[in-house]
Amino acid sequence: MEGVKVQLDNLYQQQAAAKEEVGKAFPYEEELRVKNARLVELDMELNMDSKGQSRPEAAIAKRARSSVLEGLKRPLPPRSMEKKPKQQEQEAR
């Protein structure tokens, strides 16, 4: 019983540390934004058709992407506790 209590305390400490990390700003956010903008420019240059016209819809779609941080902040969907038997997993593939 004592071992389980120690393990539970450890999990609470890990949860508190994880919540603290989520609250921190991503240190490379600005660098990521600049490099994504450059990537969009390069993609536009590479995707030019034979008439010298670029396809801006691809660039607009990339600019409209949400931030990496926004994706990390979204809650995970609940997982089912059921596990498939190994044979059913292999058949499903």
Steps between C-alpha positions, in 0.01 A plus 500: 500500500783738585659441158176591326478824701855592401419425137185714519695791650754465220221514241356815659844663484535403136155641425588831668826519303318425174242774568784744564669407171176548305474853639846597373547677168654302217853645476526454122153631403635804313766294322233247401276776363786649294605162361141406415463827310821424310377149428180643351708727275716210384195281439346772288816523291519122459131469409505747214330364192644526150358852449692638796188526714513372853215321670424724798228273639767263634681787671179632651418157636838477671463847652160405636644213702462530873797543725681193626427621852128517428507135399679407820252690716199311363381223734548144388187301416419232757647161426309180544635263759427199280793332334468295187649154501818479295335292228223756442756785482693318228184425302395863520819607325 
